[in-house]
Amino acid sequence: MPDVPFGYDQPVTIRTATERDAAALAELARRTFHDTFAATNNPHDMALYLAQAYGVEQQAREIADPDITTLLVESDGGLVAYAQLRNDQVPACVTDPGAMELWRFYVDARWHGRGIAQRLMESVRDEARRRGARTLWLGVWERNARAQAFYKKCGFTHAGDHIFLFGTDPQTDLVMITSL
Ligand SMILES: CC(C)(COP(=O)(O)OP(=O)(O)OC[C@H]1O[C@@H](n2cnc3c(N)ncnc32)[C@H](O)[C@@H]1OP(=O)(O)O)[C@@H](O)C(=O)NCCC(=O)NCCS
């Protein structure tokens, strides 16, 4: 059966994850990462990274970690997007030492271009402010043009670069920042 197209105004709910969401989050996170990067990366590095980053226990640990906030977008009882914020080391090119990292931000491919990402970004900004941050930073792969265009549209600017180890492959990420 062909996919039914989703409407732009399909009702969605955005909420904080709980431990009961670990399995569904692990599935969404693994799938969206693979969908985004498999075609442009070595399968060996992809397999290494997926094994290290995703799994029910791993996502359960992240949900329980007080330094990480996991936001979920649900529609019709299923997860369609998620974002994670964390307090971690801030790169040298980010001058605000209290900046919060937008660590992960992924929307299911069927929902791209339908406004979900903008709504999730508003919740991310609210949550980061609630946690006392005044700056948000993120790393985005130099070859991920769609995500860079989206972040620019949301007001992020390029502050520098850093290396992200993808499996065995050291890749260059653009570091982008925005004020809250
Ligand atoms: C990044 C992401 C959250 C953005 O959400 P989205 O719904 O796709 O965002 P939008 O469609 O509103 O904006 C994307 C912009 O990129 C543009 N774009 C689309 N494909 C592009 C491409 N190949 N190169 C450059 N820009 C592109 C779109 O035209 C749009 O800009 P516009 O509104 O000015 O026309 C979503 O695409 C996603 O989840 N991607 C996969 C996961 C990912 O890359 N996450 C970020 C990791 S750092």
The ligand as an SDF file (V2000), in Angstrom:
LIG
                    3D

 48 50  0  0  0  0  0  0  0  0999 V2000
   17.3120   18.6510    9.3920 C   0  0  0  0  0  0  0  0  0  0  0  0
   15.8040   18.4640    9.5360 C   0  0  0  0  0  0  0  0  0  0  0  0
   15.4280   18.3470   11.0020 C   0  0  0  0  0  0  0  0  0  0  0  0
   15.1220   19.7390    8.9690 C   0  0  0  0  0  0  0  0  0  0  0  0
   13.7250   19.5330    8.9680 O   0  0  0  0  0  0  0  0  0  0  0  0
   12.9130   19.7710    7.5920 P   0  0  0  0  0  0  0  0  0  0  0  0
   11.4760   19.5740    7.8640 O   0  0  0  0  0  0  0  0  0  0  0  0
   13.5590   18.9370    6.5530 O   0  0  0  0  0  0  0  0  0  0  0  0
   13.2400   21.3160    7.3850 O   0  0  0  0  0  0  0  0  0  0  0  0
   12.6840   22.3340    6.2970 P   0  0  0  0  0  0  0  0  0  0  0  0
   12.1430   21.5880    5.1040 O   0  0  0  0  0  0  0  0  0  0  0  0
   11.7880   23.2830    6.9960 O   0  0  0  0  0  0  0  0  0  0  0  0
   13.9970   23.1370    5.9270 O   0  0  0  0  0  0  0  0  0  0  0  0
   15.0350   22.5410    5.1950 C   0  0  0  0  0  0  0  0  0  0  0  0
   15.5900   23.5550    4.2270 C   0  0  0  0  0  0  0  0  0  0  0  0
   16.6240   22.9100    3.4560 O   0  0  0  0  0  0  0  0  0  0  0  0
   16.3660   23.0750    2.0940 C   0  0  0  0  0  0  0  0  0  0  0  0
   16.8980   21.8880    1.4420 N   0  0  0  0  0  0  0  0  0  0  0  0
   16.2680   20.7510    1.1340 C   0  0  0  0  0  0  0  0  0  0  0  0
   17.1260   19.8960    0.5820 N   0  0  0  0  0  0  0  0  0  0  0  0
   18.3200   20.5380    0.5070 C   0  0  0  0  0  0  0  0  0  0  0  0
   19.5950   20.1800    0.0130 C   0  0  0  0  0  0  0  0  0  0  0  0
   19.8390   18.9840   -0.5310 N   0  0  0  0  0  0  0  0  0  0  0  0
   20.6030   21.0880    0.1130 N   0  0  0  0  0  0  0  0  0  0  0  0
   20.3910   22.3020    0.6550 C   0  0  0  0  0  0  0  0  0  0  0  0
   19.1950   22.6920    1.1640 N   0  0  0  0  0  0  0  0  0  0  0  0
   18.1780   21.8110    1.0640 C   0  0  0  0  0  0  0  0  0  0  0  0
   14.8750   23.2060    1.9810 C   0  0  0  0  0  0  0  0  0  0  0  0
   14.5120   23.8430    0.7970 O   0  0  0  0  0  0  0  0  0  0  0  0
   14.5520   24.0300    3.2050 C   0  0  0  0  0  0  0  0  0  0  0  0
   14.8110   25.4050    3.0190 O   0  0  0  0  0  0  0  0  0  0  0  0
   13.6150   26.4370    2.5940 P   0  0  0  0  0  0  0  0  0  0  0  0
   12.5160   26.2860    3.6050 O   0  0  0  0  0  0  0  0  0  0  0  0
   14.2890   27.7650    2.6540 O   0  0  0  0  0  0  0  0  0  0  0  0
   13.1950   26.0290    1.2270 O   0  0  0  0  0  0  0  0  0  0  0  0
   15.2940   17.2210    8.7600 C   0  0  0  0  0  0  0  0  0  0  0  0
   15.5510   17.3740    7.3800 O   0  0  0  0  0  0  0  0  0  0  0  0
   15.9440   15.9440    9.2450 C   0  0  0  0  0  0  0  0  0  0  0  0
   15.5230   15.3560   10.2240 O   0  0  0  0  0  0  0  0  0  0  0  0
   16.9880   15.4920    8.5240 N   0  0  0  0  0  0  0  0  0  0  0  0
   17.6360   14.2330    8.8410 C   0  0  0  0  0  0  0  0  0  0  0  0
   18.3410   14.2710   10.1750 C   0  0  0  0  0  0  0  0  0  0  0  0
   19.3810   15.3680   10.2700 C   0  0  0  0  0  0  0  0  0  0  0  0
   20.0970   15.6630    9.3280 O   0  0  0  0  0  0  0  0  0  0  0  0
   19.4310   15.9440   11.4670 N   0  0  0  0  0  0  0  0  0  0  0  0
   20.3760   16.9790   11.7820 C   0  0  0  0  0  0  0  0  0  0  0  0
   21.6030   16.3490   12.3390 C   0  0  0  0  0  0  0  0  0  0  0  0
   22.7600   17.6260   12.8100 S   0  0  0  0  0  0  0  0  0  0  0  0
  1  2  1  0
  2  3  1  0
  2  4  1  0
  2 36  1  0
  4  5  1  0
  5  6  1  0
  6  7  2  0
  6  8  1  0
  6  9  1  0
  9 10  1  0
 10 11  2  0
 10 12  1  0
 10 13  1  0
 13 14  1  0
 14 15  1  0
 15 16  1  0
 15 30  1  0
 16 17  1  0
 17 18  1  0
 17 28  1  0
 18 19  1  0
 18 27  1  0
 19 20  2  0
 20 21  1  0
 21 22  1  0
 21 27  2  0
 22 23  1  0
 22 24  2  0
 24 25  1  0
 25 26  2  0
 26 27  1  0
 28 29  1  0
 28 30  1  0
 30 31  1  0
 31 32  1  0
 32 33  2  0
 32 34  1  0
 32 35  1  0
 36 37  1  0
 36 38  1  0
 38 39  2  0
 38 40  1  0
 40 41  1  0
 41 42  1  0
 42 43  1  0
 43 44  2  0
 43 45  1  0
 45 46  1  0
 46 47  1  0
 47 48  1  0
M  END
$$$$
